[in-house]
Amino acid sequence: MNGCKVLVILIDMAGTDGRHPWDDYKQLISELGLHDPALLKRPRLLVANKMDEPAAVGNLNKFKRKVPKIAILPIAAAFR
């Protein structure tokens, strides 16, 4: 991972599995820190997926309050 300049983190913002996106993010960050603490010092871009789902907009607003100061790119990736 020495060549990695930015971490891009993809999160299901709709919470379609009954999980909260901010909890998923915090868990992922925790696991990255356990793997290599240096990764936590890298810049991050959060890709908020499934923004076409009804719950996503409300979850994104909550996410921004719970996890401030991170760049967020909202998307709705399609399978077809």
C-alpha positions in Angstrom: 0.0 0.0 0.0 3.0 2.3 -0.1 1.8 3.9 -3.4 -1.7 4.6 -2.2 -2.2 8.4 -1.8 -5.9 8.5 -1.0 -8.3 6.0 0.6 -11.6 5.7 -1.2 -14.2 4.2 1.0 -17.5 2.9 -0.4 -20.5 2.9 2.0 -24.1 1.8 1.5 -25.8 5.0 2.5 -29.3 3.5 2.3 -28.5 1.0 5.1 -30.3 -1.7 3.1 -28.9 -4.5 5.4 -30.4 -2.8 8.5 -27.0 -1.3 9.4 -26.2 2.4 10.0 -23.7 3.8 7.5 -21.8 5.7 10.2 -21.3 2.5 12.2 -20.1 0.7 9.0 -17.6 3.6 8.4 -16.3 3.6 12.0 -15.9 -0.2 11.9 -14.0 0.0 8.7 -11.7 2.8 10.0 -11.1 0.7 13.1 -10.1 -2.3 11.1 -7.8 -0.3 8.8 -6.1 1.1 11.9 -5.6 -2.4 13.3 -4.1 -3.5 9.9 -1.8 -0.5 9.5 -2.1 2.7 11.6 -0.3 4.7 8.9 -3.4 4.2 6.8 -5.4 6.4 9.2 -3.2 9.4 8.3 -4.0 9.2 4.6 -6.6 11.5 3.0 -10.1 9.9 2.6 -12.9 10.2 0.1 -16.2 8.6 1.1 -18.3 7.4 -1.8 -21.9 7.3 -0.6 -23.6 4.6 -2.7 -27.3 3.8 -3.2 -28.4 7.5 -3.1 -31.4 6.5 -5.2 -32.9 4.6 -2.2 -35.5 6.5 -0.1 -33.5 6.3 3.2 -30.2 7.4 1.7 -30.7 11.2 1.9 -31.7 11.2 5.5 -28.8 8.8 6.3 -26.4 11.0 4.5 -27.5 14.1 6.5 -27.0 12.1 9.7 -23.7 10.8 8.5 -22.4 14.3 7.9 -23.3 15.2 11.5 -21.8 12.1 13.0 -18.7 12.0 10.8 -17.7 15.6 10.0 -14.8 16.8 7.9 -14.7 14.0 5.3 -15.2 14.6 1.6 -18.3 12.8 0.3 -19.2 11.8 -3.2 -22.9 10.7 -3.4 -23.6 8.2 -6.2 -26.2 5.6 -7.3 -24.2 2.8 -9.0 -26.3 0.6 -11.3 -25.8 -3.0 -12.0 -27.1 -2.8 -15.6 
